[in-house]
Amino acid sequence: MFSLHKTRGGVHPPQCKDVREYACTSVTPPERVRIPLNMHIGGPCTPCVKPGDHVYVGTLIGDGSGLYAPVHASVSGTVVSTDTEQLPTGATAPVVAIESDGKMENDPALAQPSYSTKEEFLDCVRASGAVGLGGAAFPTWFKMRAPEGKKFEFLIINGMECEPFITSDYRQMMEHAERVVDGVHRIATALEIPAAVIGIEDNKPEAIARLTETVAAKGWSDLIDVMAIPTKYPAGGEKVLISATTGRDVPAGGLPVDVGCLVINVTTASRIEQYFRYGMPLVTKTLTLAGDCVANPGNYRVPIGMSVRDIIEATGGLTKEPRKIIMGGPMMGRTLTSIDCPIIKANNAILCLDDQAVLPDETPCIRCGRCVRVCPLGLMPYALDSASRSHDVVALDELGIMNCMECGSCAYTCPAHRRITASIREGKGFYRSEVARLTQPAKGA
C-alpha cells in the first residue's frame, strides 16, 4: 500500500533509550496540581471554575473558542486559585490550582461519547481535550478539519519517537497496541480517509511486530499499513515522515493537508480511542524520566499539572545535583529554570543531566557546510544563525526562517559547537515581532 522513500539530511545521535523496556507505572498524585489553560497552540482557555469550587477528575475547568483545546481537572478536590501567571515558556495564562482531596474520584457526569457524522466526531475529539502529544500541542480536532476544497488522502500515524532518551510512545505501542490500532481505524473511518500508515523507526522491531500482528488479527490490513523506517533523526518530523511514507513534499510555508496528509502522533491516536471507550478526557500524561542524575529512571504516568519537583520526589529523587534539567528531549526540549513548573499535555520527558549536559564552548563558524548537508528541510542553518544574531529581518525572510522546525541537527553536527538552534529560535521570535510591527496599521490611519 505504501512504499519507503528516501529523505534528505538527518543525523545519528546516541539513542540512550535505556528505559525502553520499563513498563509505564503511575505515580502517587500530589497534594496540589497547577494546570495552565494554554497547553495548546492557539489562545488560552478561560476558567470555567472559581476558587472554592469542588471538581472531580475529568471536570471541565477551561474552555474557549476558535483554535483551542478544552482543559480538565486531573485530580479531585477544591479549586484554590485561577490566577494568571507567567510560565517557563515566557507566556502568561490563567493557571487553575487544585488542592487534592486524595480520593481521585471521576466526574459522575462523564459518559462514553457517540457520533454519527464527521462533525459530531470532531466535536467529540474537541471535547476530549486532545492535542498533539508528540510535542507540537496543536489541537487535534482542528487539525482533523480539512479546509474547503481539500481532502485527506492519507492518515499518517507518527510512532517514530526519534529523539534520544524518550520511550513513552514506544511503551504506548507495546502496552496498548490494540487501542492504538483501534484508534487509527476509528480516525480513518470517521474522517473517510482511504489509507493509513503507522511509521515506526526500525530500531523498534518489537513495536513494529506487535502492531503488524494486531492489524492483521483485526482484518484491517487493507486499510492500515505498518512501515519500518530507517533510524535517522529527525525522521519523526512531520514533513520528513510525510516524505518518507508518501514521497510527497510539503511546500515551504504549507501544511500537510496541502499534500493530502493528516499526521497524528501514535499516543494521541491511542488517547482519542481511550476517550471514546471510557469518556475520560486527557487528564494524565505519560512521560520518560531519565538522565544520569535520576535515582529511578523509567516511564511514568502522571496527572497533568503535577510539578516537575513533585514528579522527581515521587519517583525516588536524584542521585546528584544536575547541571541541567530539560523538559522534552535533548535535541528539541527546553531547559528549565525552575522545577516547580507544571507538566503540560505536550511534555513527553524530563531529563536530569550532569555529565551528559556538558557542552564545549562556541567558536566562530568555519563555513564547512555540515549544517546544510544534515538539514532535513534543505535550509542554510549557518546563514540563519548569522541573520538571527544580527537581527537582519530581511535576510531571515529570504532564508525562510519560519520553515525551520528547530530539530537541532545543525547544532549537533557543527564542529564549531555553534548554538544554532537556540539562535534560530530567538530569531523566529524577533522575526514574528517585526512582521507584526510592520503589518500593524499606522495610528490615525
Residue, then its C-alpha position, 0 to 999 in steps of 0.5 A: m500500500f505504501s512504499l519507503h522513500k528516501t529523505r534528505g539530511g538527518v543525523h545519528p545521535p546516541q539513542c540512550k533509550d535505556v528505559r525502553e523496556y520499563a513498563c509505564t507505572s503511575v505515580t502517587p498524585p500530589e497534594r496540589v496540581r497547577i494546570p495552565l489553560n494554554m497547553h495548546i497552540g492557539g489562545p488560552c482557555t478561560p476558567c470555567v471554575k472559581p476558587g472554592d469550587h469542588v471538581y472531580v477528575g475529568t471536570l471541565i475547568g477551561d474552555g474557549s473558542g476558535l483554535y483551542a483545546p478544552v482543559h480538565a481537572s486531573v485530580s479531585g478536590t477544591v479549586v484554590s486559585t485561577d490566577t494568571e501567571q507567567l510560565p517557563t515558556g515566557a507566556t502568561a495564562p490563567v493557571v487553575a490550582i487544585e488542592s487534592d482531596g486524595k480520593m481521585e474520584n471521576d466526574p459522575a457526569l462523564a459518559q462514553p461519547s457517540y457520533s454519527t457524522k464527521e462533525e459530531f466526531l470532531d466535536c467529540v475529539r474537541a471535547s476530549g481535550a486532545v492535542g498533539l502529544g508528540g510535542a507540537a500541542f496543536p489541537t487535534w480536532f482542528k487539525m482533523r478539519a480539512p479546509e474547503g476544497k481539500k481532502f485527506e488522502f492519507l492518515i499518517i500515524n507518527g510512532m517514530e519517537c526519534e529523539p534520544f532518551i524518550t520511550s513513552d510512545y514506544r511503551q504506548m505501542m507495546e502496552h496498548a497496541e490494540r487501542v492504538v490500532d483501534g484508534v487509527h481505524r476509528i480516525a480513518t473511518a470517521l474522517e473517510i480517509p482511504a489509507a493509513v500508515i503507522g511509521i515506526e523507526d526500525n530500531k523498534p522491531e518489537a513495536i513494529a511486530r506487535l502492531t503488524e500482528t494486531v492489524a492483521a488479527k483485526g482484518w484491517s490490513d487493507l486499510i492500515d499499513v505498518m512501515a519500518i523506517p530507517t533510524k535517522y533523526p529527525a525522521g519523526g518530523e512531520k514533513v520528513l515522515i510525510s516524505a518518507t511514507t508518501g514521497r510527497d513534499v510539503p511546500a515551504g510555508g504549507l501544511p500537510v493537508d496541502v499534500g493530502c496528509l493528516v499526521i497524528n502522533v501514535t499516543t494521541a491516536s491511542r488517547i482519542e480511542q481511550y476517550f471514546r471507550y471510557g469518556m475520560p478526557l486527557v487528564t494524565k500524561t505519560l512521560t520518560l524520566a531519565g538522565d544520569c542524575v535520576a535515582n529511578p529512571g523509567n516511564y511514568r504516568v502522571p496527572i497533568g499539572m503535577s510539578v516537575r519537583d513533585i514528579i522527581e520526589a515521587t519517583g525516588g529523587l536524584t542521585k546528584e545535583p544536575r547541571k541541567i534539567i530539560m523538559g522534552g528531549p535533548m535535541m528539541g526540549r527546553t531547559l528549565t529554570s525552575i522545577d516547580c513548573p507544571i507538566i503540560k499535555a505536550n511534555n513527553a520527558i524530563l531529563c536530569l543531566d550532569d555529565q551528559a549536559v556538558l557542552p564545549d564552548e562556541t567558536p566562530c563558524i568555519r563555513c564547512g557546510r555540515c549544517v546544510r548537508v544534515c538539514p532535513l528541510g534543505l535550509m542554510p542553518y549557518a546563514l540563519d544563525s548569522a541573520s538571527r544574531s544580527h537581527d537582519v529581518v530581511a535576510l531571515d525572510e529570504l532564508g525562510i526562517m519560519n520553515c525551520m522546525e528547530c530539530g537541532s541537527c545543525a547544532y549537533t553536527c557543527p564542529a564549531h559547537r555553534r548554538i544554532t538552534a537556540s539562535i534560530r529560535e530567538g530569531k523566529g521570535f524577533y522575526r514574528s515581532e517585526v512582521a507584526r510591527l510592520t503589518q500593524p496599521a499606522k495610528g490615525a490611519 
